[in-house]
Amino acid sequence: MERTIKSNLIYKGKIITVLKDDVLLDKDGGKEAIREVVLHNGGACALVLTKEKKIKFVKQYRYAIKDYLIELPAGKIDLGENPDNTIIRELEEEVGIIPNKIEKIGKIVLSPGFSNEFIHMYYVDDYETGNINFDEDEDLDSFDLTIDETLQMIKEGIIYDSKSVALIMLLKDKLISIKK
């Protein structure tokens, strides 16, 4: 364990807060070290399987990497919001569906070396059609891929968004059995 001696707020923005902390290392006889930490409310991501046995995706430009990503529908958890409510909201916003039931698969941590961001993972195959309603600052396209297309695009490095790949791999056996 490491004990925080002093925490310095470096930046507080709309999505992240950055801290520079002085810590005391238990392991090395009380040595001090610096930890830079990005605080984030986390997110929720869902694999939606359509009645035609296709997976819903979005393609979105991601400024930080200066590229488009093919991703499963996902979104940021608002302060104090339950992740279940986040994914229900995001599914209607991004792909126009209203889930009748959501199945929580688990959660992953993205970059624990510097961030506390968790992504909560869901599976949905029971839903009603709603209306797509993107956020004002979002520009994305939604589309469906077959299970085989999805797995091949991961192999080829076309789909490389970590949360999406993780959730698809967690559900791979289920998807393959459904496909048959």
C-alpha atoms as one frame of an Amber mdcrd trajectory, in Angstrom:
protein
   0.000   0.000   0.000   0.991   3.587  -0.475  -0.128   6.357   1.876  -0.926
   9.844   0.580   1.113  12.514   2.353  -0.057  15.473   0.306  -2.462  15.833
  -2.628  -2.231  18.737  -5.072  -5.051  19.598  -7.455  -3.477  20.273 -10.852
  -6.574  20.512 -13.041 -10.352  20.172 -12.674 -12.270  19.884 -15.916 -15.636
  18.718 -17.212 -14.553  15.074 -17.593 -11.375  14.603 -15.548  -9.557  15.885
 -12.499  -5.759  15.623 -12.301  -3.890  15.278  -9.016  -0.179  15.224  -8.215
   0.201  13.317  -4.967   3.184  12.807  -2.679   3.020   9.265  -1.283   4.876
   7.201   1.268   5.917   3.740   0.049   5.424   0.985   2.627   7.564  -1.479
   0.700  10.760   0.588   0.474  11.167   1.573   4.127   9.201   4.766   3.989
  10.587   6.285   0.760   8.558   9.079  -0.784   7.346   9.079  -4.391   5.117
  11.168  -6.649   1.927   9.829  -8.242   0.062  11.646 -10.986  -3.568  10.557
 -10.952  -6.445  11.164 -13.350  -9.830  10.929 -11.638 -12.774   9.970 -13.864
 -16.379   9.007 -13.036 -16.075   5.924 -15.260 -18.278   4.658 -18.005 -20.647
   1.963 -19.165 -20.473  -0.123 -22.348 -22.919  -2.634 -23.848 -22.864  -5.352
 -26.443 -26.282  -5.266 -28.077 -27.216  -8.355 -30.073 -30.025  -7.745 -32.564
 -32.751 -10.219 -33.448 -30.811 -10.814 -36.682 -27.818 -11.922 -34.545 -25.799
  -8.821 -35.378 -23.867  -6.577 -32.985 -24.553  -2.837 -32.771 -21.532  -0.537
 -33.164 -20.766   3.152 -33.457 -17.946   4.788 -35.394 -16.734   7.960 -33.750
 -13.835  10.372 -34.133 -11.693  10.399 -30.989  -9.714  13.622 -30.743  -7.090
  12.303 -28.287  -5.861   9.677 -30.784  -6.722  11.703 -33.914  -8.575   8.769
 -35.463 -11.960   7.149 -35.848 -12.762   4.178 -33.626 -15.286   1.414 -34.095
 -16.795   0.903 -30.646 -19.656  -0.748 -28.859 -22.165   1.823 -27.571 -20.839
   3.413 -24.381 -20.801   6.576 -22.375 -19.532   8.458 -19.351 -21.191   8.038
 -15.985 -22.526  11.369 -14.720 -21.591  12.337 -11.168 -23.700  10.269  -8.761
 -25.312   8.252 -11.574 -25.758   4.478 -11.368 -23.909   2.688 -14.226 -27.117
   0.774 -15.096 -28.850   4.092 -15.757 -25.861   5.293 -17.777 -26.000   2.399
 -20.220 -29.779   2.654 -20.600 -29.411   6.378 -21.445 -26.468   5.838 -23.792
 -28.130   3.009 -25.729 -31.027   5.218 -26.696 -28.772   8.206 -27.446 -26.261
   6.315 -29.598 -28.124   3.404 -31.244 -31.798   4.169 -30.683 -32.795   1.263
 -28.447 -34.540   1.041 -25.089 -33.493  -2.117 -23.219 -36.206  -4.224 -21.588
 -33.456  -6.009 -19.681 -29.727  -5.449 -19.149 -27.295  -8.137 -18.014 -24.262
  -6.908 -16.060 -21.177  -8.797 -17.256 -18.580  -7.150 -15.004 -16.204  -4.223
 -15.080 -12.707  -3.437 -16.293 -10.147  -0.830 -15.319  -8.539   0.946 -18.271
  -5.215   2.432 -17.143  -4.648   1.809 -13.424  -1.111   3.164 -13.596  -2.499
   6.687 -13.668  -6.320   6.626 -13.722  -9.185   5.357 -11.563 -11.534   4.937
 -14.563 -13.662   1.774 -14.582 -15.948   0.687 -17.410 -19.049  -1.302 -16.445
 -19.901  -3.966 -19.039 -23.385  -5.090 -20.141 -25.114  -7.465 -22.542 -28.488
  -6.636 -24.121 -30.613  -8.756 -26.463 -34.107  -7.751 -25.329 -35.073  -4.207
 -26.317 -37.552  -1.882 -28.007 -36.772   0.594 -30.752 -36.363   4.197 -29.623
 -34.911   7.315 -31.212 -31.221   8.093 -31.681 -30.447  11.355 -29.910 -26.719
  12.151 -29.974 -25.189  14.593 -27.513 -24.511  18.055 -29.001 -20.756  17.403
 -29.255 -21.054  13.877 -30.704 -20.694  12.992 -34.363 -21.057   9.271 -34.838
 -22.498   6.677 -37.145 -24.234   3.557 -35.874 -24.271   0.258 -37.757 -24.490
  -3.496 -37.234 -21.924  -6.239 -37.899 -22.297 -10.002 -37.859 -20.525 -11.945
 -35.136 -18.040 -13.330 -37.701 -17.345  -9.864 -39.131 -16.777  -8.537 -35.623
 -14.304 -11.267 -34.634 -12.436 -10.938 -37.939 -12.158  -7.153 -37.565 -10.657
  -7.620 -34.103  -8.115 -10.103 -35.521  -7.208  -7.652 -38.288  -6.816  -4.754
 -35.861  -9.717  -2.786 -37.349 -11.640  -2.894 -34.072  -9.106  -2.034 -31.361
 -11.038  -0.022 -28.780 -10.077  -1.721 -25.494 -13.485  -1.680 -23.786 -15.159
  -3.063 -26.901 -12.583  -5.794 -27.464 -12.705  -6.775 -23.778 -16.497  -7.082
 -23.729 -16.638  -8.974 -27.023 -13.988 -11.410 -25.770 -15.834 -11.861 -22.453
 -18.932 -12.818 -24.461 -17.164 -14.695 -27.290 -18.291 -18.198 -26.269 -21.892
 -17.014 -25.825 -21.816 -15.242 -29.192 -20.421 -18.273 -31.009 -23.079 -20.550
 -29.480 -25.840 -18.078 -30.461 -24.482 -17.856 -34.005 -24.969 -21.592 -34.621
